[in-house]
Amino acid sequence: MPTDYNLPVGPFHPLLEEAEFFKIKLDGEVVADIEMETGWMHRGIEKISEESTFDQSIFAVERICGICSASHPFACVNAFEDIDDIDIPLRARYIRSLVGELERIHSHLLWLGLAGHFIGYDTLWMWAWKYREPILEIIEKTTGNRNHYAMFRIGGVRRDFAPSLSDELNEKLDTVARKLTMVTKAAMDDPVLKSRLSGVGVLTKEAAIDYCAVGPTARASGVAIDVRKDEPYAAYDLVDFEVVVQEGGDVFAKTVVRILEVFESIKIIRQCIKALSKTGGAIFNDAKSISAGEGIGRHEAPRGEVFHYIRSDGSNRPVRHKIRAPSYVNIPTYKASCVGENLADVLITLAAVDPCYCCTERSVKMQDENGKELTESLLKRSQDKTEELIRELGEYEAWRYL
């Protein structure tokens, strides 16, 4: 019997939070090759932004991802401000960093819980998500929303940080730090967990550099890159924190990096709270217009560097808005970390980079079986497919499949 198999994973799969399609070529139980097919989540955010005003663009990119709903606006306003070299008030700089780090904590705890769930360690899942909840509560009290915070604007922030929240935020950070210390000791000392994750899906330092990996994916492979340190923005040059680096490059190292980064984020937030108690003044510099020119904005999102390029022609809309999310460069590292691994380890290796497929997606060219490019929209093809199913199966049976 042949030992070579092609195994499709997706576009809908229990381990994929969003639609994506992986084609895995197997030699027995060993992965010989793996490819990703994009196009399942594309929503045309860049095009929407180019048809929106500058202020509307910030809200549009916030909808790219619920977990990164501060990350994209952060990079977006940095790009707008780069065009005209707009300064933002000191108080707004601290508030931006505070919101960014609150998001990093809740994102890393969400990932930690999912990681536990994926390997059958549901106690870790329930712990991590339980202790993530107080962070979401304080985000809601600070911004008005648990996700999609609508805090960023060109020249500063939209809402001030209420001094009355300082004590409550510090108390919740104390609780998270104490509980996460307990969780860390329990998880990291678990011999089953360590043996399941150690040595699995190794991404070497050389491969991380070759694939231009960013964020925890790169730092777990010994690459000490972090936009907050390398090219400081907001208040990151005013606070003290360490870039967490591990050398293992495996799934275990990626887990350690994210856990330790939560403690660094707590350290940053405490410094921001203290600084805000002594820093008054405006929370935005009211920029009336954006000149013609180009700007870039970078932000160290929980998954790594998110990059926005914006070109303005002097009107009230961007004429070009290009977005590169961290998952766009992190996901392809599976070529180095999954090939040669056992099939049972592939999905947790893919999950270890914390992929965000809706951040990554790009439009794709559609071709028929003869290679001719199809020009009709994906929406039109979806509608036609629905009508075809109804005709073939009858309305009742068709809706069972839709």
Backbone torsions as a table, in degrees:
resi	resn	phi	psi	omega
1	MET	NA	146.4	179.6
2	PRO	-68.1	148.8	178.9
3	THR	-105.1	-6.5	-179.8
4	ASP	-91.4	129.5	180.0
5	TYR	-137.4	150.2	170.8
6	ASN	-109.1	117.7	-176.4
7	LEU	-109.1	117.0	175.7
8	PRO	-82.5	134.2	173.7
9	VAL	-122.2	111.3	-177.5
10	GLY	102.5	-173.0	3.5
11	PRO	-69.8	-11.1	176.0
12	PHE	-119.3	121.5	-174.4
13	HIS	-150.0	145.1	-177.6
14	PRO	-56.0	-27.8	-177.5
15	LEU	-92.0	-6.1	179.1
16	LEU	-101.9	115.2	-179.1
17	GLU	-67.9	-26.0	179.6
18	GLU	-130.6	167.0	-176.7
19	ALA	-73.9	126.1	174.5
20	GLU	-158.2	157.7	-174.1
21	PHE	-127.0	118.5	176.8
22	PHE	-112.2	134.6	175.9
23	LYS	-110.5	112.7	-175.7
24	ILE	-107.7	124.7	176.0
25	LYS	-97.5	124.4	-174.4
26	LEU	-112.4	143.7	167.5
27	ASP	-114.5	91.4	-170.6
28	GLY	70.4	-119.7	178.2
29	GLU	-97.9	-1.4	-174.8
30	VAL	-100.1	137.5	179.8
31	VAL	-77.1	120.6	178.6
32	ALA	-93.4	-30.9	179.2
33	ASP	-163.1	160.3	-179.7
34	ILE	-151.5	137.3	179.7
35	GLU	-132.8	150.6	176.4
36	MET	-114.8	136.4	178.1
37	GLU	-110.4	116.8	-176.9
38	THR	-90.9	175.9	174.0
39	GLY	111.7	-1.7	-174.9
40	TRP	-86.3	-17.2	-175.4
41	MET	-121.9	7.2	-172.8
42	HIS	-66.5	131.1	-179.3
43	ARG	-125.7	3.0	174.7
44	GLY	68.5	37.9	-177.9
45	ILE	-61.4	-39.3	179.7
46	GLU	-60.2	-44.2	179.4
47	LYS	-66.1	-39.7	177.7
48	ILE	-61.1	-42.7	180.0
49	SER	-61.5	-39.5	-177.9
50	GLU	-71.2	-11.6	176.0
51	GLU	-105.7	11.1	-177.2
52	SER	-117.7	163.2	172.5
53	THR	-72.6	167.2	-179.5
54	PHE	-56.1	-44.5	-178.1
55	ASP	-67.0	-39.0	178.6
56	GLN	-66.5	-31.7	179.5
57	SER	-60.1	-37.7	-179.6
58	ILE	-62.9	-41.8	177.9
59	PHE	-68.8	-35.9	-179.2
60	ALA	-64.5	-47.7	-177.0
61	VAL	-70.7	-21.5	176.5
62	GLU	-64.7	-24.3	-178.4
63	ARG	-87.7	1.7	177.2
64	ILE	-60.2	-42.1	-177.1
65	CYS	-152.8	133.9	179.4
66	GLY	-68.6	-33.5	-179.1
67	ILE	-77.6	-27.1	180.0
68	CYS	-103.9	32.4	-171.3
69	SER	-78.0	-0.3	164.7
70	ALA	-105.1	-26.5	-172.6
71	SER	-65.0	-50.4	-178.0
72	HIS	-68.9	-44.4	174.7
73	PRO	-60.8	-34.4	178.4
74	PHE	-59.0	-52.5	-179.9
75	ALA	-67.0	-35.3	-178.4
76	CYS	-64.1	-49.2	180.0
77	VAL	-68.3	-32.0	175.0
78	ASN	-60.4	-38.0	179.6
79	ALA	-69.4	-45.3	177.5
80	PHE	-58.8	-45.2	-178.1
81	GLU	-68.3	-26.8	178.6
82	ASP	-68.5	-30.3	-179.3
83	ILE	-61.4	-45.5	-177.2
84	ASP	-109.1	10.2	-179.1
85	ASP	51.5	51.3	-177.1
86	ILE	-79.2	128.3	174.7
87	ASP	-85.4	147.7	175.6
88	ILE	-117.6	148.9	-178.2
89	PRO	-60.6	153.7	-177.7
90	LEU	-60.1	-41.2	-179.1
91	ARG	-61.9	-40.9	178.7
92	ALA	-65.1	-34.4	178.5
93	ARG	-61.8	-43.4	178.8
94	TYR	-67.1	-39.6	-179.4
95	ILE	-65.2	-41.5	177.8
96	ARG	-58.4	-47.1	-178.9
97	SER	-65.4	-38.7	179.1
98	LEU	-61.1	-46.7	179.7
99	VAL	-64.9	-41.3	179.3
100	GLY	-60.8	-38.3	-179.0
101	GLU	-77.8	-33.2	173.1
102	LEU	-60.4	-41.0	178.2
103	GLU	-65.7	-38.0	179.8
104	ARG	-61.7	-41.1	-179.9
105	ILE	-63.3	-49.8	-175.9
106	HIS	-67.8	-32.8	178.2
107	SER	-68.0	-45.1	-179.3
108	HIS	-66.5	-37.7	178.4
109	LEU	-69.5	-35.8	175.2
110	LEU	-61.5	-46.7	179.3
111	TRP	-61.3	-43.2	-178.7
112	LEU	-60.6	-41.9	177.8
113	GLY	-64.4	-44.3	178.7
114	LEU	-64.4	-38.6	178.3
115	ALA	-59.2	-43.7	177.2
116	GLY	-62.1	-41.6	-179.7
117	HIS	-64.1	-40.7	-176.8
118	PHE	-63.8	-31.8	-178.6
119	ILE	-100.1	9.8	176.7
120	GLY	85.8	11.2	-179.9
121	TYR	-98.6	71.9	-172.1
122	ASP	-71.0	-19.7	175.0
123	THR	-63.0	-42.9	177.3
124	LEU	-62.7	-40.1	177.9
125	TRP	-58.8	-49.3	-177.1
126	MET	-68.5	-37.9	176.3
127	TRP	-60.1	-54.0	-174.1
128	ALA	-60.8	-42.8	-178.4
129	TRP	-73.8	-29.5	176.2
130	LYS	-65.0	-42.9	-177.1
131	TYR	-83.2	-10.4	171.7
132	ARG	-76.8	-28.3	-174.6
133	GLU	-59.1	-43.5	177.5
134	PRO	-60.6	-30.4	177.4
135	ILE	-67.8	-43.3	177.5
136	LEU	-63.7	-34.9	178.4
137	GLU	-64.7	-42.1	-179.1
138	ILE	-73.1	-31.5	174.4
139	ILE	-62.2	-42.2	179.7
140	GLU	-64.6	-40.0	179.7
141	LYS	-70.7	-29.5	-179.3
142	THR	-79.8	-41.4	-172.2
143	THR	-110.9	-20.4	-175.5
144	GLY	101.7	-9.8	-176.9
145	ASN	-143.7	147.6	174.7
146	ARG	-75.0	-34.1	174.4
147	ASN	-136.8	163.6	-176.7
148	HIS	53.0	72.4	-166.3
149	TYR	-75.9	-23.6	-179.2
150	ALA	53.6	42.9	-177.9
151	MET	-97.4	-23.6	-170.0
152	PHE	-95.8	140.7	173.6
153	ARG	-143.4	160.6	178.6
154	ILE	-64.0	122.9	179.1
155	GLY	96.0	-0.4	179.2
156	GLY	161.3	-137.6	179.5
157	VAL	-129.5	162.2	-176.1
158	ARG	-86.5	-27.4	-177.3
159	ARG	-133.7	145.7	-180.0
160	ASP	-81.0	161.5	174.3
161	PHE	-90.5	120.9	-176.8
162	ALA	-72.9	125.2	178.7
163	PRO	-56.5	-27.8	-179.5
164	SER	-65.3	-17.0	-179.8
165	LEU	-84.3	-11.1	-172.3
166	SER	-59.1	-50.2	-177.4
167	ASP	-64.3	-43.1	-179.4
168	GLU	-64.0	-41.4	179.7
169	LEU	-64.6	-42.8	178.5
170	ASN	-62.6	-39.4	178.8
171	GLU	-64.6	-43.0	179.7
172	LYS	-67.0	-36.1	177.0
173	LEU	-66.0	-37.9	176.0
174	ASP	-59.5	-45.1	-178.8
175	THR	-63.5	-46.5	-179.3
176	VAL	-62.5	-43.3	-179.5
177	ALA	-62.9	-43.0	-179.3
178	ARG	-66.4	-46.7	-178.3
179	LYS	-68.9	-38.3	-180.0
180	LEU	-68.4	-32.6	174.4
181	THR	-60.8	-43.4	177.8
182	MET	-63.3	-46.5	-180.0
183	VAL	-62.2	-41.9	-178.7
184	THR	-61.5	-45.9	180.0
185	LYS	-63.4	-42.5	-178.9
186	ALA	-66.0	-41.9	-176.5
187	ALA	-76.7	-45.4	-175.3
188	MET	-70.7	-23.8	178.5
189	ASP	-91.4	-1.3	-179.1
190	ASP	-76.7	113.9	-176.7
191	PRO	-63.9	-32.2	179.7
192	VAL	-68.0	-45.3	179.8
193	LEU	-63.2	-44.8	-178.4
194	LYS	-63.6	-42.4	-179.6
195	SER	-69.8	-28.3	180.0
196	ARG	-74.2	-31.1	-173.6
197	LEU	-105.1	-26.7	-177.1
198	SER	-71.4	134.0	178.6
199	GLY	75.6	4.8	-178.2
200	VAL	-98.3	131.9	175.2
201	GLY	61.0	46.3	-175.8
202	VAL	-69.5	127.5	172.0
203	LEU	-111.0	110.0	-177.2
204	THR	-69.5	162.8	178.6
205	LYS	-60.4	-41.9	-180.0
206	GLU	-62.8	-42.7	179.7
207	ALA	-67.6	-38.4	178.1
208	ALA	-60.3	-40.6	178.4
209	ILE	-69.6	-43.3	-179.2
210	ASP	-61.1	-38.4	-179.0
211	TYR	-89.7	2.6	179.1
212	CYS	58.9	37.4	179.1
213	ALA	-62.0	152.6	-178.4
214	VAL	-134.0	169.6	173.7
215	GLY	65.5	-153.8	179.7
216	PRO	-56.9	-29.6	178.1
217	THR	-61.3	-42.8	179.3
218	ALA	-76.9	-42.8	-175.4
219	ARG	-67.3	-28.2	176.9
220	ALA	-71.8	-14.0	177.9
221	SER	-104.9	16.6	175.3
222	GLY	87.1	9.6	179.3
223	VAL	-96.6	109.1	-173.7
224	ALA	-86.7	73.0	177.3
225	ILE	-117.3	140.1	178.9
226	ASP	-164.3	117.4	-176.5
227	VAL	-58.6	-32.3	-178.6
228	ARG	-61.8	-30.6	178.0
229	LYS	-95.2	-42.1	-172.8
230	ASP	-72.2	-35.2	-179.4
231	GLU	-145.8	73.7	-170.2
232	PRO	-57.5	146.8	178.4
233	TYR	-145.6	177.5	-176.7
234	ALA	46.7	-126.6	-177.7
235	ALA	-108.3	16.5	-173.7
236	TYR	-70.7	-18.0	174.0
237	ASP	-87.5	0.4	-178.6
238	LEU	-110.0	-3.4	-178.7
239	VAL	-121.8	160.1	-178.6
240	ASP	-104.1	127.2	175.3
241	PHE	-160.4	163.6	-178.7
242	GLU	-111.3	145.8	172.3
243	VAL	-83.7	118.3	-176.2
244	VAL	-81.1	123.8	-177.9
245	VAL	-131.4	135.6	172.4
246	GLN	-123.7	159.1	-175.1
247	GLU	-105.9	-13.1	-171.2
248	GLY	-67.4	-37.9	-179.8
249	GLY	74.3	1.0	-178.3
250	ASP	-96.4	-176.9	-179.3
251	VAL	-63.3	-36.1	178.6
252	PHE	-62.5	-42.5	179.4
253	ALA	-64.2	-38.2	178.2
254	LYS	-65.8	-34.3	176.8
255	THR	-66.8	-45.4	-179.8
256	VAL	-61.7	-43.8	-179.1
257	VAL	-58.2	-46.2	-177.1
258	ARG	-67.7	-38.7	179.0
259	ILE	-64.1	-46.5	-179.1
260	LEU	-67.3	-30.8	178.0
261	GLU	-67.3	-29.3	175.6
262	VAL	-60.8	-43.1	179.1
263	PHE	-65.5	-35.9	176.8
264	GLU	-67.1	-38.3	177.8
265	SER	-64.6	-40.2	176.5
266	ILE	-59.7	-41.7	178.5
267	LYS	-61.1	-43.3	179.9
268	ILE	-64.6	-45.0	-178.1
269	ILE	-61.8	-42.7	178.7
270	ARG	-58.9	-41.5	179.2
271	GLN	-66.7	-37.3	177.8
272	CYS	-65.5	-42.3	178.6
273	ILE	-60.7	-45.2	180.0
274	LYS	-62.9	-42.5	-179.7
275	ALA	-67.2	-38.8	179.9
276	LEU	-64.7	-29.4	178.7
277	SER	-68.3	-18.0	-178.6
278	LYS	-112.1	-4.4	-174.5
279	THR	-114.8	116.7	177.7
280	GLY	-104.1	-158.9	175.8
281	GLY	95.4	-172.6	-175.6
282	ALA	-69.8	160.2	177.6
283	ILE	-110.5	1.3	173.9
284	PHE	-157.2	151.8	173.1
285	ASN	-101.9	111.9	-169.6
286	ASP	-73.5	88.2	178.0
287	ALA	-78.0	123.9	-174.6
288	LYS	-83.9	-26.0	-176.6
289	SER	-156.6	167.9	175.7
290	ILE	-119.5	126.9	-178.5
291	SER	-72.7	169.4	172.5
292	ALA	-69.3	136.0	-179.4
293	GLY	157.9	-172.1	-178.8
294	GLU	-124.5	147.4	177.5
295	GLY	-145.0	151.4	174.2
296	ILE	-123.6	145.3	177.8
297	GLY	-131.0	133.4	-180.0
298	ARG	-126.0	147.2	176.1
299	HIS	-149.1	138.5	176.1
300	GLU	-83.3	89.2	178.1
301	ALA	-71.5	168.2	178.2
302	PRO	-54.7	-32.5	-179.7
303	ARG	-90.3	-9.4	-178.4
304	GLY	133.7	-169.6	-174.6
305	GLU	-65.7	125.1	171.0
306	VAL	-106.3	137.7	-170.1
307	PHE	-126.6	128.6	175.9
308	HIS	-122.8	131.9	173.3
309	TYR	-114.9	130.7	-179.2
310	ILE	-132.8	133.3	173.6
311	ARG	-116.8	133.4	-179.8
312	SER	-117.7	144.9	175.1
313	ASP	-106.1	13.6	179.8
314	GLY	93.8	-5.6	176.2
315	SER	-83.9	-163.8	-179.5
316	ASN	-99.8	17.4	-179.9
317	ARG	-135.7	147.4	172.2
318	PRO	-72.3	136.3	177.3
319	VAL	-88.7	-16.8	172.9
320	ARG	-149.8	132.6	178.6
321	HIS	-135.5	109.8	-178.6
322	LYS	-111.3	131.8	-176.2
323	ILE	-123.5	131.0	172.1
324	ARG	-126.0	112.8	-179.6
325	ALA	-87.0	157.7	-178.6
326	PRO	-60.8	-34.6	-178.9
327	SER	-64.6	-23.3	-180.0
328	TYR	-61.4	-31.0	177.8
329	VAL	-103.3	-22.0	-179.3
330	ASN	-78.6	-39.2	-177.1
331	ILE	-60.7	-42.8	-179.8
332	PRO	-62.2	-11.1	177.7
333	THR	-65.4	-10.1	177.2
334	TYR	-59.8	-24.4	178.2
335	LYS	-60.6	-32.2	-179.4
336	ALA	-94.3	-30.1	-173.2
337	SER	-96.4	-20.2	-175.1
338	CYS	-104.1	-32.7	-178.9
339	VAL	-65.0	127.3	-176.4
340	GLY	95.7	-10.0	179.4
341	GLU	-87.2	161.6	172.4
342	ASN	-71.8	149.5	-178.5
343	LEU	-55.7	-38.1	-177.0
344	ALA	-62.6	-20.5	-177.8
345	ASP	-97.6	-9.1	-172.2
346	VAL	-67.9	-46.3	-174.3
347	LEU	-67.8	-36.0	177.4
348	ILE	-74.2	-26.2	174.9
349	THR	-68.6	-42.1	175.5
350	LEU	-62.5	-42.2	-178.6
351	ALA	-69.2	-23.6	-175.2
352	ALA	-66.6	-22.1	177.2
353	VAL	-83.8	1.9	-178.7
354	ASP	55.2	58.2	-173.3
355	PRO	-68.6	141.0	173.0
356	CYS	-120.6	103.2	-173.1
357	TYR	-75.3	-31.9	178.9
358	CYS	-71.0	-25.2	173.1
359	CYS	-72.9	-31.6	-170.1
360	THR	-84.7	-28.4	-165.8
361	GLU	-59.3	146.4	173.7
362	ARG	-133.5	157.4	174.7
363	SER	-67.7	154.8	-178.8
364	VAL	-126.2	152.9	173.6
365	LYS	-80.9	133.5	-179.4
366	MET	-103.7	133.1	179.8
367	GLN	-128.9	149.9	175.0
368	ASP	-83.9	-174.7	-175.3
369	GLU	-65.4	-16.3	178.9
370	ASN	-97.5	4.9	179.3
371	GLY	85.9	5.1	179.5
372	LYS	-79.0	132.9	-178.2
373	GLU	-71.9	133.2	179.0
374	LEU	-93.4	134.1	-174.0
375	THR	-103.0	-17.1	-178.1
376	GLU	-71.0	157.7	-173.3
377	SER	-75.2	157.7	175.3
378	LEU	-61.0	-37.3	179.4
379	LEU	-61.3	-44.7	-179.8
380	LYS	-63.1	-41.2	179.5
381	ARG	-65.7	-37.2	178.1
382	SER	-65.0	-43.9	178.9
383	GLN	-63.3	-41.1	179.2
384	ASP	-64.2	-38.8	179.3
385	LYS	-64.4	-39.5	177.7
386	THR	-61.4	-46.1	179.0
387	GLU	-62.0	-38.6	179.3
388	GLU	-63.4	-42.5	178.8
389	LEU	-64.4	-39.7	179.5
390	ILE	-63.9	-41.2	179.3
391	ARG	-65.6	-41.0	-175.3
392	GLU	-76.8	-38.9	-170.5
393	LEU	-106.6	-14.1	-171.0
394	GLY	88.0	153.2	-170.9
395	GLU	-61.7	-43.8	-176.5
396	TYR	-64.2	-50.6	-178.5
397	GLU	-65.0	-36.9	-178.7
398	ALA	-61.0	-43.4	-176.3
399	TRP	-70.0	-15.2	173.9
400	ARG	-70.6	-24.0	-178.3
401	TYR	-96.5	-17.4	-172.2
402	LEU	-93.3	NA	NA
